[in-house]
Amino acid sequence: MNNSIDVKIKDIQPMTVAFIKIKGNFSQIPTTFQKLYDCITRKGYKPTGPAIAAYYNIPGEVPDEQLTWELRSRLSGDIAEAVPDAEGFGVKKIDAVKMATTKFKGPYENIEPVHGALNTWILINDYEINGPLEELYYNDPTVTREAPITEIRYPVRKK
């Protein structure tokens, strides 16, 4: 892969999100997104913007059964925080954060080299990662697509 990627530093504003936190293999992502949006609908919340996945570790760092990740949907309106219920569904506030971002168009199984290139860009440009990486899915992540658009985002601060 060409390591030349278009990186932007963005100030992401605070937001309220509905979320489900999961431990285990990423193969659960499509069904967990469906569960998240079913819960949002049942609660009468209004999702807004792209679906979000936050990854607290990555394959290779820990065994698949120990992978920890969270699926999120930004909510419109003034929604109170709620601890996860029996289904794991909760609502929380996310603080403002500075993110190094790049977009990728292609199948999810080809995204890993883009993560590597973004990590390299962060190091070369005197930043450090200070939180879980995120992916924003501009297409429905529960449907298989040949060329979905994904924004890869790493929270960063200057060294």
C-alpha positions in Angstrom: 0.0 0.0 0.0 1.1 3.5 -0.7 1.9 5.2 2.6 0.8 8.5 1.2 -2.6 9.2 2.9 -4.5 12.4 3.4 -4.5 13.1 7.1 -6.5 15.9 8.8 -6.4 17.0 12.4 -9.9 17.6 13.6 -11.4 19.0 16.8 -14.3 16.7 17.5 -17.0 18.3 19.6 -18.6 16.7 22.7 -21.5 14.4 21.9 -24.0 12.1 23.6 -23.9 8.6 22.3 -25.9 5.4 22.7 -23.4 2.5 23.0 -22.9 -1.2 23.5 -19.5 -2.4 24.8 -18.4 -5.9 23.7 -15.6 -8.3 24.5 -14.8 -10.7 21.8 -14.2 -11.2 18.1 -15.0 -8.4 15.7 -17.2 -10.8 13.7 -20.0 -9.7 16.1 -20.0 -6.2 14.7 -22.9 -6.5 12.3 -25.2 -8.1 14.8 -24.2 -5.8 17.6 -24.9 -2.7 15.4 -28.3 -4.2 14.6 -28.9 -4.7 18.4 -27.7 -1.1 19.1 -30.1 0.5 16.6 -33.0 -1.8 17.7 -32.4 -0.5 21.3 -32.3 3.2 20.1 -35.6 2.7 18.2 -37.3 1.1 21.3 -36.1 4.0 23.5 -37.4 6.5 21.0 -34.0 8.2 20.6 -33.0 9.9 17.3 -29.6 8.8 15.9 -27.6 11.3 13.9 -24.5 11.0 11.8 -22.3 8.0 10.9 -22.2 4.8 13.0 -19.0 4.7 15.2 -16.8 1.8 16.5 -14.2 2.5 19.2 -11.5 -0.1 19.7 -9.7 -0.4 23.0 -7.2 -3.0 21.7 -6.5 -4.7 18.4 -6.0 -8.2 17.1 -2.5 -9.4 17.8 -2.3 -7.4 21.1 -4.6 -9.8 22.9 -6.4 -13.0 22.0 -9.6 -12.5 20.0 -11.8 -13.4 23.0 -10.2 -10.5 24.9 -10.7 -7.9 22.2 -12.7 -5.0 23.8 -14.7 -2.6 21.6 -17.7 -0.4 21.6 -20.3 0.5 19.0 -21.8 3.9 19.2 -24.4 6.1 17.6 -24.5 9.9 18.2 -27.9 11.0 19.5 -29.7 14.2 18.8 -31.4 16.1 21.6 -30.7 16.4 25.3 -30.5 12.8 26.5 -29.6 11.8 30.0 -26.7 9.4 30.6 -27.7 5.8 31.5 -25.6 2.9 32.7 -25.7 -0.2 30.5 -28.9 -2.2 30.9 -29.2 -6.0 30.8 -28.6 -5.9 27.0 -25.5 -3.8 27.5 -27.2 -0.7 26.0 -26.2 2.6 27.6 -26.0 6.4 27.0 -22.9 8.5 27.8 -21.3 11.8 27.1 -18.1 11.9 25.1 -15.7 14.8 25.7 -14.3 17.0 23.0 -11.1 15.5 21.5 -8.5 16.2 18.9 -8.3 13.4 16.2 -5.9 12.5 13.4 -8.2 11.3 10.7 -8.1 9.8 7.2 -10.7 8.2 5.0 -10.6 4.8 3.3 -12.8 3.5 0.5 -12.8 -0.3 0.2 -13.6 -3.5 1.9 -13.1 -3.7 5.7 -10.7 -6.6 5.3 -8.3 -4.2 3.5 -8.3 -1.4 6.1 -5.3 -2.6 8.2 -2.6 -1.0 6.1 -4.4 2.4 6.3 -4.3 2.1 10.1 -0.5 1.4 9.8 0.0 4.5 7.6 -2.0 6.7 9.9 0.1 5.4 12.9 3.3 6.3 11.0 1.9 9.7 10.1 1.1 10.4 13.8 4.7 9.4 14.9 6.4 11.4 12.1 4.4 14.5 12.9 5.3 14.5 16.6 1.9 13.4 17.9 1.0 10.6 20.3 -2.1 8.5 20.6 -4.1 9.2 23.7 -7.2 7.0 23.7 -9.1 4.4 21.7 -9.1 4.5 18.0 -12.4 5.0 16.2 -13.9 4.1 12.8 -16.8 6.0 11.4 -18.9 4.1 8.9 -20.4 6.3 6.2 -22.3 3.3 4.8 -24.5 0.9 6.8 -21.9 -1.4 8.6 -24.4 -4.2 8.9 -24.5 -4.7 5.1 -21.6 -6.1 3.2 -20.4 -3.7 0.6 -17.5 -3.9 -1.9 -16.3 -0.3 -1.3 -17.7 1.2 1.9 -16.3 4.6 3.1 -14.7 4.5 6.5 -13.1 7.4 8.4 -10.3 6.2 10.7 -9.7 8.4 13.7 -7.1 8.3 16.4 -7.3 10.7 19.4 -3.9 12.5 19.5 -2.0 15.2 21.4 1.3 16.8 20.6 4.4 15.2 22.3 
